[in-house]
Structures are given as C-alpha cells and as structure tokens.
Amino acid sequence: MTYHYETTGTCSKKISFELDDAGNLHNVSFMGGCNGNLKAIAKLVEGKPAEEVIRILEGNTCGPRPTSCADQLAKAIMEAKHA
C-alpha cells in the first residue's frame, strides 16, 4: 500500500512510500529537502523492515531543529503501521 505523509519542521514537505504485506519499505521518495541526501536515505532503506528503519532513524535531528527528514520518515512509517 502507498502512503503519503506531510512533514513538519523540515525542508522536505512530503514523503511517499510503500509498505508490503511483510512490513518492508519500498519506493521511498521525498518532496523537497536535500535531494542527494534524501535519495541516499531512500536507497538505504529500500526493502528493509519498517521496524528496523524506525529504530535507526527515529530521533535524528538536523542542525538546531528537533527533527529531520529521516526522523519524519520514521514518524510516517509509525503512523502508517497504525492506520
């Protein structure tokens, strides 16, 4: 299933991704933000279990901000899992 998440507190504005029936992440894409870094995150998490991605990315910050695009991806996955 495809999910869309509106981010808050980051340069990216939206995250789209898919979760397969086994709970693995696919086709992550960010709208806005640091293009190269966010493409790298998407490649690194491709096919990984959602719980593993949450564990690794949750709580990451960006400069003085209390969140980051990676943290927002973790939040998006958590929200999707509880939808």
mmCIF file as gemmi writes it, N, C-alpha and C atoms, coordinates in Angstrom:
data_model
loop_
_atom_site.group_PDB
_atom_site.id
_atom_site.type_symbol
_atom_site.label_atom_id
_atom_site.label_alt_id
_atom_site.label_comp_id
_atom_site.label_asym_id
_atom_site.label_entity_id
_atom_site.label_seq_id
_atom_site.pdbx_PDB_ins_code
_atom_site.Cartn_x
_atom_site.Cartn_y
_atom_site.Cartn_z
_atom_site.occupancy
_atom_site.B_iso_or_equiv
_atom_site.pdbx_formal_charge
_atom_site.auth_seq_id
_atom_site.auth_asym_id
_atom_site.pdbx_PDB_model_num
ATOM 1 N N . MET Axp A 1 ? 0.836 -1.175 0 1 0 ? 1 A 1
ATOM 2 C CA . MET Axp A 1 ? 0 0 0 1 0 ? 1 A 1
ATOM 3 C C . MET Axp A 1 ? 0.883 1.241 0 1 0 ? 1 A 1
ATOM 4 N N . THR Axp A 2 ? 0.468 2.271 -0.696 1 0 ? 2 A 1
ATOM 5 C CA . THR Axp A 2 ? 1.218 3.526 -0.772 1 0 ? 2 A 1
ATOM 6 C C . THR Axp A 2 ? 0.706 4.5 0.282 1 0 ? 2 A 1
ATOM 7 N N . TYR Axp A 3 ? 1.651 5.147 0.948 1 0 ? 3 A 1
ATOM 8 C CA . TYR Axp A 3 ? 1.331 6.134 1.984 1 0 ? 3 A 1
ATOM 9 C C . TYR Axp A 3 ? 1.961 7.468 1.621 1 0 ? 3 A 1
ATOM 10 N N . HIS Axp A 4 ? 1.3 8.537 2.038 1 0 ? 4 A 1
ATOM 11 C CA . HIS Axp A 4 ? 1.797 9.897 1.845 1 0 ? 4 A 1
ATOM 12 C C . HIS Axp A 4 ? 1.758 10.589 3.204 1 0 ? 4 A 1
ATOM 13 N N . TYR Axp A 5 ? 2.827 11.281 3.532 1 0 ? 5 A 1
ATOM 14 C CA . TYR Axp A 5 ? 2.942 11.915 4.849 1 0 ? 5 A 1
ATOM 15 C C . TYR Axp A 5 ? 3.405 13.355 4.669 1 0 ? 5 A 1
ATOM 16 N N . GLU Axp A 6 ? 2.671 14.29 5.24 1 0 ? 6 A 1
ATOM 17 C CA . GLU Axp A 6 ? 3.039 15.707 5.235 1 0 ? 6 A 1
ATOM 18 C C . GLU Axp A 6 ? 3.999 15.948 6.399 1 0 ? 6 A 1
ATOM 19 N N . THR Axp A 7 ? 5.213 16.368 6.092 1 0 ? 7 A 1
ATOM 20 C CA . THR Axp A 7 ? 6.219 16.561 7.131 1 0 ? 7 A 1
ATOM 21 C C . THR Axp A 7 ? 6.026 17.882 7.856 1 0 ? 7 A 1
ATOM 22 N N . THR Axp A 8 ? 6.634 17.988 9.036 1 0 ? 8 A 1
ATOM 23 C CA . THR Axp A 8 ? 6.637 19.242 9.785 1 0 ? 8 A 1
ATOM 24 C C . THR Axp A 8 ? 8.047 19.482 10.304 1 0 ? 8 A 1
ATOM 25 N N . GLY Axp A 9 ? 8.494 20.728 10.24 1 0 ? 9 A 1
ATOM 26 C CA . GLY Axp A 9 ? 9.778 21.108 10.81 1 0 ? 9 A 1
ATOM 27 C C . GLY Axp A 9 ? 10.988 20.763 9.955 1 0 ? 9 A 1
ATOM 28 N N . THR Axp A 10 ? 10.774 20.399 8.687 1 0 ? 10 A 1
ATOM 29 C CA . THR Axp A 10 ? 11.885 20.037 7.81 1 0 ? 10 A 1
ATOM 30 C C . THR Axp A 10 ? 11.774 20.755 6.473 1 0 ? 10 A 1
ATOM 31 N N . CYS Axp A 11 ? 12.837 20.709 5.705 1 0 ? 11 A 1
ATOM 32 C CA . CYS Axp A 11 ? 12.842 21.307 4.365 1 0 ? 11 A 1
ATOM 33 C C . CYS Axp A 11 ? 11.983 20.494 3.4 1 0 ? 11 A 1
ATOM 34 N N . SER Axp A 12 ? 11.97 19.171 3.561 1 0 ? 12 A 1
ATOM 35 C CA . SER Axp A 12 ? 11.078 18.371 2.724 1 0 ? 12 A 1
ATOM 36 C C . SER Axp A 12 ? 9.649 18.616 3.193 1 0 ? 12 A 1
ATOM 37 N N . LYS Axp A 13 ? 8.724 18.545 2.268 1 0 ? 13 A 1
ATOM 38 C CA . LYS Axp A 13 ? 7.325 18.846 2.587 1 0 ? 13 A 1
ATOM 39 C C . LYS Axp A 13 ? 6.437 17.608 2.631 1 0 ? 13 A 1
ATOM 40 N N . LYS Axp A 14 ? 6.878 16.549 1.943 1 0 ? 14 A 1
ATOM 41 C CA . LYS Axp A 14 ? 6.041 15.361 1.855 1 0 ? 14 A 1
ATOM 42 C C . LYS Axp A 14 ? 6.929 14.14 1.625 1 0 ? 14 A 1
ATOM 43 N N . ILE Axp A 15 ? 6.508 13.008 2.201 1 0 ? 15 A 1
ATOM 44 C CA . ILE Axp A 15 ? 7.186 11.729 1.995 1 0 ? 15 A 1
ATOM 45 C C . ILE Axp A 15 ? 6.157 10.734 1.48 1 0 ? 15 A 1
ATOM 46 N N . SER Axp A 16 ? 6.538 10.006 0.446 1 0 ? 16 A 1
ATOM 47 C CA . SER Axp A 16 ? 5.7 8.931 -0.075 1 0 ? 16 A 1
ATOM 48 C C . SER Axp A 16 ? 6.484 7.632 0.025 1 0 ? 16 A 1
ATOM 49 N N . PHE Axp A 17 ? 5.801 6.549 0.314 1 0 ? 17 A 1
ATOM 50 C CA . PHE Axp A 17 ? 6.462 5.249 0.417 1 0 ? 17 A 1
ATOM 51 C C . PHE Axp A 17 ? 5.411 4.147 0.368 1 0 ? 17 A 1
ATOM 52 N N . GLU Axp A 18 ? 5.902 2.929 0.181 1 0 ? 18 A 1
ATOM 53 C CA . GLU Axp A 18 ? 5.04 1.76 0.184 1 0 ? 18 A 1
ATOM 54 C C . GLU Axp A 18 ? 5.493 0.808 1.281 1 0 ? 18 A 1
ATOM 55 N N . LEU Axp A 19 ? 4.53 0.139 1.882 1 0 ? 19 A 1
ATOM 56 C CA . LEU Axp A 19 ? 4.793 -0.951 2.821 1 0 ? 19 A 1
ATOM 57 C C . LEU Axp A 19 ? 4.183 -2.212 2.224 1 0 ? 19 A 1
ATOM 58 N N . ASP Axp A 20 ? 4.993 -3.26 2.079 1 0 ? 20 A 1
ATOM 59 C CA . ASP Axp A 20 ? 4.448 -4.504 1.55 1 0 ? 20 A 1
ATOM 60 C C . ASP Axp A 20 ? 3.792 -5.3 2.673 1 0 ? 20 A 1
ATOM 61 N N . ASP Axp A 21 ? 3.209 -6.427 2.328 1 0 ? 21 A 1
ATOM 62 C CA . ASP Axp A 21 ? 2.48 -7.245 3.31 1 0 ? 21 A 1
ATOM 63 C C . ASP Axp A 21 ? 3.368 -7.764 4.432 1 0 ? 21 A 1
ATOM 64 N N . ALA Axp A 22 ? 4.663 -7.878 4.167 1 0 ? 22 A 1
ATOM 65 C CA . ALA Axp A 22 ? 5.608 -8.349 5.188 1 0 ? 22 A 1
ATOM 66 C C . ALA Axp A 22 ? 6.115 -7.207 6.069 1 0 ? 22 A 1
ATOM 67 N N . GLY Axp A 23 ? 5.699 -5.963 5.759 1 0 ? 23 A 1
ATOM 68 C CA . GLY Axp A 23 ? 6.133 -4.821 6.559 1 0 ? 23 A 1
ATOM 69 C C . GLY Axp A 23 ? 7.456 -4.233 6.121 1 0 ? 23 A 1
ATOM 70 N N . ASN Axp A 24 ? 7.832 -4.478 4.863 1 0 ? 24 A 1
ATOM 71 C CA . ASN Axp A 24 ? 9.081 -3.928 4.331 1 0 ? 24 A 1
ATOM 72 C C . ASN Axp A 24 ? 8.808 -2.666 3.522 1 0 ? 24 A 1
ATOM 73 N N . LEU Axp A 25 ? 9.761 -1.759 3.544 1 0 ? 25 A 1
ATOM 74 C CA . LEU Axp A 25 ? 9.646 -0.443 2.924 1 0 ? 25 A 1
ATOM 75 C C . LEU Axp A 25 ? 10.106 -0.469 1.467 1 0 ? 25 A 1
ATOM 76 N N . HIS Axp A 26 ? 9.365 0.248 0.607 1 0 ? 26 A 1
ATOM 77 C CA . HIS Axp A 26 ? 9.713 0.327 -0.816 1 0 ? 26 A 1
ATOM 78 C C . HIS Axp A 26 ? 9.369 1.71 -1.371 1 0 ? 26 A 1
ATOM 79 N N . ASN Axp A 27 ? 10.095 2.102 -2.399 1 0 ? 27 A 1
ATOM 80 C CA . ASN Axp A 27 ? 9.789 3.301 -3.183 1 0 ? 27 A 1
ATOM 81 C C . ASN Axp A 27 ? 9.641 4.571 -2.342 1 0 ? 27 A 1
ATOM 82 N N . VAL Axp A 28 ? 10.562 4.787 -1.441 1 0 ? 28 A 1
ATOM 83 C CA . VAL Axp A 28 ? 10.542 5.997 -0.613 1 0 ? 28 A 1
ATOM 84 C C . VAL Axp A 28 ? 10.942 7.188 -1.478 1 0 ? 28 A 1
ATOM 85 N N . SER Axp A 29 ? 10.193 8.262 -1.376 1 0 ? 29 A 1
ATOM 86 C CA . SER Axp A 29 ? 10.563 9.495 -2.074 1 0 ? 29 A 1
ATOM 87 C C . SER Axp A 29 ? 10.167 10.696 -1.221 1 0 ? 29 A 1
ATOM 88 N N . PHE Axp A 30 ? 10.994 11.719 -1.301 1 0 ? 30 A 1
ATOM 89 C CA . PHE Axp A 30 ? 10.784 12.954 -0.55 1 0 ? 30 A 1
ATOM 90 C C . PHE Axp A 30 ? 10.513 14.084 -1.537 1 0 ? 30 A 1
ATOM 91 N N . MET Axp A 31 ? 9.586 14.977 -1.198 1 0 ? 31 A 1
ATOM 92 C CA . MET Axp A 31 ? 9.343 16.174 -1.986 1 0 ? 31 A 1
ATOM 93 C C . MET Axp A 31 ? 10.028 17.329 -1.259 1 0 ? 31 A 1
ATOM 94 N N . GLY Axp A 32 ? 11.044 17.912 -1.91 1 0 ? 32 A 1
ATOM 95 C CA . GLY Axp A 32 ? 11.803 18.992 -1.294 1 0 ? 32 A 1
ATOM 96 C C . GLY Axp A 32 ? 12.932 18.428 -0.453 1 0 ? 32 A 1
ATOM 97 N N . GLY Axp A 33 ? 13.642 19.293 0.206 1 0 ? 33 A 1
ATOM 98 C CA . GLY Axp A 33 ? 14.741 18.86 1.065 1 0 ? 33 A 1
ATOM 99 C C . GLY Axp A 33 ? 16.047 18.726 0.31 1 0 ? 33 A 1
ATOM 100 N N . CYS Axp A 34 ? 17.029 18.126 0.944 1 0 ? 34 A 1
ATOM 101 C CA . CYS Axp A 34 ? 18.372 17.938 0.381 1 0 ? 34 A 1
ATOM 102 C C . CYS Axp A 34 ? 18.354 16.745 -0.561 1 0 ? 34 A 1
ATOM 103 N N . ASN Axp A 35 ? 18.207 17.008 -1.824 1 0 ? 35 A 1
ATOM 104 C CA . ASN Axp A 35 ? 17.956 15.992 -2.835 1 0 ? 35 A 1
ATOM 105 C C . ASN Axp A 35 ? 18.908 14.796 -2.759 1 0 ? 35 A 1
ATOM 106 N N . GLY Axp A 36 ? 20.188 15.025 -2.772 1 0 ? 36 A 1
ATOM 107 C CA . GLY Axp A 36 ? 21.151 13.927 -2.766 1 0 ? 36 A 1
ATOM 108 C C . GLY Axp A 36 ? 21.074 13.093 -1.503 1 0 ? 36 A 1
ATOM 109 N N . ASN Axp A 37 ? 20.999 13.747 -0.356 1 0 ? 37 A 1
ATOM 110 C CA . ASN Axp A 37 ? 20.925 13.02 0.914 1 0 ? 37 A 1
ATOM 111 C C . ASN Axp A 37 ? 19.641 12.198 1.023 1 0 ? 37 A 1
ATOM 112 N N . LEU Axp A 38 ? 18.545 12.76 0.551 1 0 ? 38 A 1
ATOM 113 C CA . LEU Axp A 38 ? 17.269 12.056 0.671 1 0 ? 38 A 1
ATOM 114 C C . LEU Axp A 38 ? 17.17 10.901 -0.318 1 0 ? 38 A 1
ATOM 115 N N . LYS Axp A 39 ? 17.796 11.037 -1.491 1 0 ? 39 A 1
ATOM 116 C CA . LYS Axp A 39 ? 17.866 9.898 -2.414 1 0 ? 39 A 1
ATOM 117 C C . LYS Axp A 39 ? 18.685 8.779 -1.779 1 0 ? 39 A 1
ATOM 118 N N . ALA Axp A 40 ? 19.755 9.15 -1.082 1 0 ? 40 A 1
ATOM 119 C CA . ALA Axp A 40 ? 20.597 8.15 -0.416 1 0 ? 40 A 1
ATOM 120 C C . ALA Axp A 40 ? 19.809 7.425 0.675 1 0 ? 40 A 1
ATOM 121 N N . ILE Axp A 41 ? 19.058 8.161 1.487 1 0 ? 41 A 1
ATOM 122 C CA . ILE Axp A 41 ? 18.238 7.525 2.523 1 0 ? 41 A 1
ATOM 123 C C . ILE Axp A 41 ? 17.267 6.547 1.875 1 0 ? 41 A 1
ATOM 124 N N . ALA Axp A 42 ? 16.617 6.971 0.792 1 0 ? 42 A 1
ATOM 125 C CA . ALA Axp A 42 ? 15.652 6.106 0.113 1 0 ? 42 A 1
ATOM 126 C C . ALA Axp A 42 ? 16.31 4.815 -0.364 1 0 ? 42 A 1
ATOM 127 N N . LYS Axp A 43 ? 17.513 4.911 -0.907 1 0 ? 43 A 1
ATOM 128 C CA . LYS Axp A 43 ? 18.222 3.706 -1.362 1 0 ? 43 A 1
ATOM 129 C C . LYS Axp A 43 ? 18.613 2.812 -0.187 1 0 ? 43 A 1
ATOM 130 N N . LEU Axp A 44 ? 19.049 3.411 0.891 1 0 ? 44 A 1
ATOM 131 C CA . LEU Axp A 44 ? 19.491 2.638 2.049 1 0 ? 44 A 1
ATOM 132 C C . LEU Axp A 44 ? 18.357 1.883 2.734 1 0 ? 44 A 1
ATOM 133 N N . VAL Axp A 45 ? 17.147 2.423 2.703 1 0 ? 45 A 1
ATOM 134 C CA . VAL Axp A 45 ? 16.035 1.772 3.396 1 0 ? 45 A 1
ATOM 135 C C . VAL Axp A 45 ? 15.217 0.856 2.489 1 0 ? 45 A 1
ATOM 136 N N . GLU Axp A 46 ? 15.494 0.855 1.194 1 0 ? 46 A 1
ATOM 137 C CA . GLU Axp A 46 ? 14.732 0.035 0.245 1 0 ? 46 A 1
ATOM 138 C C . GLU Axp A 46 ? 14.748 -1.44 0.65 1 0 ? 46 A 1
ATOM 139 N N . GLY Axp A 47 ? 13.552 -1.995 0.812 1 0 ? 47 A 1
ATOM 140 C CA . GLY Axp A 47 ? 13.403 -3.41 1.135 1 0 ? 47 A 1
ATOM 141 C C . GLY Axp A 47 ? 13.626 -3.768 2.593 1 0 ? 47 A 1
ATOM 142 N N . LYS Axp A 48 ? 13.977 -2.786 3.426 1 0 ? 48 A 1
ATOM 143 C CA . LYS Axp A 48 ? 14.251 -3.041 4.841 1 0 ? 48 A 1
ATOM 144 C C . LYS Axp A 48 ? 12.941 -3.148 5.637 1 0 ? 48 A 1
ATOM 145 N N . PRO Axp A 49 ? 12.965 -3.922 6.716 1 0 ? 49 A 1
ATOM 146 C CA . PRO Axp A 49 ? 11.792 -3.992 7.588 1 0 ? 49 A 1
ATOM 147 C C . PRO Axp A 49 ? 11.488 -2.623 8.21 1 0 ? 49 A 1
ATOM 148 N N . ALA Axp A 50 ? 10.225 -2.258 8.234 1 0 ? 50 A 1
ATOM 149 C CA . ALA Axp A 50 ? 9.807 -0.959 8.757 1 0 ? 50 A 1
ATOM 150 C C . ALA Axp A 50 ? 10.312 -0.739 10.178 1 0 ? 50 A 1
ATOM 151 N N . GLU Axp A 51 ? 10.234 -1.758 11.023 1 0 ? 51 A 1
ATOM 152 C CA . GLU Axp A 51 ? 10.662 -1.61 12.417 1 0 ? 51 A 1
ATOM 153 C C . GLU Axp A 51 ? 12.151 -1.29 12.518 1 0 ? 51 A 1
ATOM 154 N N . GLU Axp A 52 ? 12.959 -1.871 11.654 1 0 ? 52 A 1
ATOM 155 C CA . GLU Axp A 52 ? 14.392 -1.593 11.648 1 0 ? 52 A 1
ATOM 156 C C . GLU Axp A 52 ? 14.658 -0.143 11.236 1 0 ? 52 A 1
ATOM 157 N N . VAL Axp A 53 ? 13.947 0.324 10.226 1 0 ? 53 A 1
ATOM 158 C CA . VAL Axp A 53 ? 14.116 1.704 9.757 1 0 ? 53 A 1
ATOM 159 C C . VAL Axp A 53 ? 13.705 2.681 10.852 1 0 ? 53 A 1
ATOM 160 N N . ILE Axp A 54 ? 12.604 2.412 11.516 1 0 ? 54 A 1
ATOM 161 C CA . ILE Axp A 54 ? 12.157 3.275 12.615 1 0 ? 54 A 1
ATOM 162 C C . ILE Axp A 54 ? 13.228 3.327 13.702 1 0 ? 54 A 1
ATOM 163 N N . ARG Axp A 55 ? 13.723 2.17 14.087 1 0 ? 55 A 1
ATOM 164 C CA . ARG Axp A 55 ? 14.726 2.086 15.158 1 0 ? 55 A 1
ATOM 165 C C . ARG Axp A 55 ? 15.977 2.903 14.819 1 0 ? 55 A 1
ATOM 166 N N . ILE Axp A 56 ? 16.397 2.864 13.58 1 0 ? 56 A 1
ATOM 167 C CA . ILE Axp A 56 ? 17.618 3.558 13.171 1 0 ? 56 A 1
ATOM 168 C C . ILE Axp A 56 ? 17.403 5.063 13.008 1 0 ? 56 A 1
ATOM 169 N N . LEU Axp A 57 ? 16.282 5.467 12.426 1 0 ? 57 A 1
ATOM 170 C CA . LEU Axp A 57 ? 16.092 6.869 12.053 1 0 ? 57 A 1
ATOM 171 C C . LEU Axp A 57 ? 15.376 7.724 13.098 1 0 ? 57 A 1
ATOM 172 N N . GLU Axp A 58 ? 14.57 7.114 13.949 1 0 ? 58 A 1
ATOM 173 C CA . GLU Axp A 58 ? 13.793 7.882 14.919 1 0 ? 58 A 1
ATOM 174 C C . GLU Axp A 58 ? 14.708 8.703 15.828 1 0 ? 58 A 1
ATOM 175 N N . GLY Axp A 59 ? 14.38 9.972 15.969 1 0 ? 59 A 1
ATOM 176 C CA . GLY Axp A 59 ? 15.113 10.845 16.875 1 0 ? 59 A 1
ATOM 177 C C . GLY Axp A 59 ? 16.278 11.598 16.251 1 0 ? 59 A 1
ATOM 178 N N . ASN Axp A 60 ? 16.613 11.306 14.984 1 0 ? 60 A 1
ATOM 179 C CA . ASN Axp A 60 ? 17.681 12.054 14.317 1 0 ? 60 A 1
ATOM 180 C C . ASN Axp A 60 ? 17.25 13.503 14.149 1 0 ? 60 A 1
ATOM 181 N N . THR Axp A 61 ? 18.173 14.413 14.375 1 0 ? 61 A 1
ATOM 182 C CA . THR Axp A 61 ? 17.877 15.839 14.249 1 0 ? 61 A 1
ATOM 183 C C . THR Axp A 61 ? 18.684 16.438 13.103 1 0 ? 61 A 1
ATOM 184 N N . CYS Axp A 62 ? 18.338 17.651 12.723 1 0 ? 62 A 1
ATOM 185 C CA . CYS Axp A 62 ? 19.012 18.365 11.65 1 0 ? 62 A 1
ATOM 186 C C . CYS Axp A 62 ? 19.39 19.754 12.175 1 0 ? 62 A 1
ATOM 187 N N . GLY Axp A 63 ? 20.676 19.949 12.434 1 0 ? 63 A 1
ATOM 188 C CA . GLY Axp A 63 ? 21.11 21.233 12.99 1 0 ? 63 A 1
ATOM 189 C C . GLY Axp A 63 ? 20.374 21.516 14.286 1 0 ? 63 A 1
ATOM 190 N N . PRO Axp A 64 ? 19.859 22.745 14.435 1 0 ? 64 A 1
ATOM 191 C CA . PRO Axp A 64 ? 19.158 23.091 15.671 1 0 ? 64 A 1
ATOM 192 C C . PRO Axp A 64 ? 17.71 22.6 15.72 1 0 ? 64 A 1
ATOM 193 N N . ARG Axp A 65 ? 17.232 22.023 14.628 1 0 ? 65 A 1
ATOM 194 C CA . ARG Axp A 65 ? 15.839 21.552 14.594 1 0 ? 65 A 1
ATOM 195 C C . ARG Axp A 65 ? 15.684 20.303 15.472 1 0 ? 65 A 1
ATOM 196 N N . PRO Axp A 66 ? 14.516 20.14 16.071 1 0 ? 66 A 1
ATOM 197 C CA . PRO Axp A 66 ? 14.283 18.953 16.91 1 0 ? 66 A 1
ATOM 198 C C . PRO Axp A 66 ? 13.92 17.701 16.104 1 0 ? 66 A 1
ATOM 199 N N . THR Axp A 67 ? 13.896 17.812 14.776 1 0 ? 67 A 1
ATOM 200 C CA . THR Axp A 67 ? 13.551 16.702 13.902 1 0 ? 67 A 1
ATOM 201 C C . THR Axp A 67 ? 14.425 16.771 12.652 1 0 ? 67 A 1
ATOM 202 N N . SER Axp A 68 ? 14.249 15.832 11.76 1 0 ? 68 A 1
ATOM 203 C CA . SER Axp A 68 ? 14.969 15.803 10.487 1 0 ? 68 A 1
ATOM 204 C C . SER Axp A 68 ? 14.1 15.062 9.484 1 0 ? 68 A 1
ATOM 205 N N . CYS Axp A 69 ? 14.511 15.055 8.232 1 0 ? 69 A 1
ATOM 206 C CA . CYS Axp A 69 ? 13.764 14.293 7.228 1 0 ? 69 A 1
ATOM 207 C C . CYS Axp A 69 ? 13.781 12.805 7.579 1 0 ? 69 A 1
ATOM 208 N N . ALA Axp A 70 ? 14.903 12.31 8.086 1 0 ? 70 A 1
ATOM 209 C CA . ALA Axp A 70 ? 14.993 10.907 8.496 1 0 ? 70 A 1
ATOM 210 C C . ALA Axp A 70 ? 14.027 10.621 9.652 1 0 ? 70 A 1
ATOM 211 N N . ASP Axp A 71 ? 13.987 11.498 10.645 1 0 ? 71 A 1
ATOM 212 C CA . ASP Axp A 71 ? 13.066 11.354 11.775 1 0 ? 71 A 1
ATOM 213 C C . ASP Axp A 71 ? 11.617 11.417 11.291 1 0 ? 71 A 1
ATOM 214 N N . GLN Axp A 72 ? 11.344 12.299 10.34 1 0 ? 72 A 1
ATOM 215 C CA . GLN Axp A 72 ? 9.989 12.4 9.801 1 0 ? 72 A 1
ATOM 216 C C . GLN Axp A 72 ? 9.6 11.123 9.061 1 0 ? 72 A 1
ATOM 217 N N . LEU Axp A 73 ? 10.556 10.481 8.381 1 0 ? 73 A 1
ATOM 218 C CA . LEU Axp A 73 ? 10.268 9.197 7.74 1 0 ? 73 A 1
ATOM 219 C C . LEU Axp A 73 ? 9.897 8.164 8.796 1 0 ? 73 A 1
ATOM 220 N N . ALA Axp A 74 ? 10.622 8.129 9.896 1 0 ? 74 A 1
ATOM 221 C CA . ALA Axp A 74 ? 10.298 7.2 10.98 1 0 ? 74 A 1
ATOM 222 C C . ALA Axp A 74 ? 8.884 7.462 11.494 1 0 ? 74 A 1
ATOM 223 N N . LYS Axp A 75 ? 8.531 8.725 11.688 1 0 ? 75 A 1
ATOM 224 C CA . LYS Axp A 75 ? 7.186 9.088 12.163 1 0 ? 75 A 1
ATOM 225 C C . LYS Axp A 75 ? 6.127 8.664 11.141 1 0 ? 75 A 1
ATOM 226 N N . ALA Axp A 76 ? 6.437 8.863 9.857 1 0 ? 76 A 1
ATOM 227 C CA . ALA Axp A 76 ? 5.497 8.493 8.788 1 0 ? 76 A 1
ATOM 228 C C . ALA Axp A 76 ? 5.24 6.988 8.791 1 0 ? 76 A 1
ATOM 229 N N . ILE Axp A 77 ? 6.293 6.206 8.953 1 0 ? 77 A 1
ATOM 230 C CA . ILE Axp A 77 ? 6.159 4.751 8.983 1 0 ? 77 A 1
ATOM 231 C C . ILE Axp A 77 ? 5.331 4.323 10.195 1 0 ? 77 A 1
ATOM 232 N N . MET Axp A 78 ? 5.607 4.918 11.342 1 0 ? 78 A 1
ATOM 233 C CA . MET Axp A 78 ? 4.838 4.574 12.554 1 0 ? 78 A 1
ATOM 234 C C . MET Axp A 78 ? 3.353 4.876 12.348 1 0 ? 78 A 1
ATOM 235 N N . GLU Axp A 79 ? 3.075 6.036 11.747 1 0 ? 79 A 1
ATOM 236 C CA . GLU Axp A 79 ? 1.68 6.412 11.502 1 0 ? 79 A 1
ATOM 237 C C . GLU Axp A 79 ? 1.026 5.42 10.533 1 0 ? 79 A 1
ATOM 238 N N . ALA Axp A 80 ? 1.739 5.047 9.489 1 0 ? 80 A 1
ATOM 239 C CA . ALA Axp A 80 ? 1.192 4.111 8.505 1 0 ? 80 A 1
ATOM 240 C C . ALA Axp A 80 ? 0.916 2.746 9.13 1 0 ? 80 A 1
ATOM 241 N N . LYS Axp A 81 ? 1.787 2.309 10.013 1 0 ? 81 A 1
ATOM 242 C CA . LYS Axp A 81 ? 1.614 0.999 10.645 1 0 ? 81 A 1
ATOM 243 C C . LYS Axp A 81 ? 0.391 0.969 11.566 1 0 ? 81 A 1
ATOM 244 N N . HIS Axp A 82 ? -0.023 2.138 12.042 1 0 ? 82 A 1
ATOM 245 C CA . HIS Axp A 82 ? -1.169 2.209 12.948 1 0 ? 82 A 1
ATOM 246 C C . HIS Axp A 82 ? -2.43 2.69 12.254 1 0 ? 82 A 1
ATOM 247 N N . ALA Axp A 83 ? -2.363 2.815 10.937 1 0 ? 83 A 1
ATOM 248 C CA . ALA Axp A 83 ? -3.532 3.3 10.175 1 0 ? 83 A 1
ATOM 249 C C . ALA Axp A 83 ? -4.533 2.175 9.945 1 0 ? 83 A 1
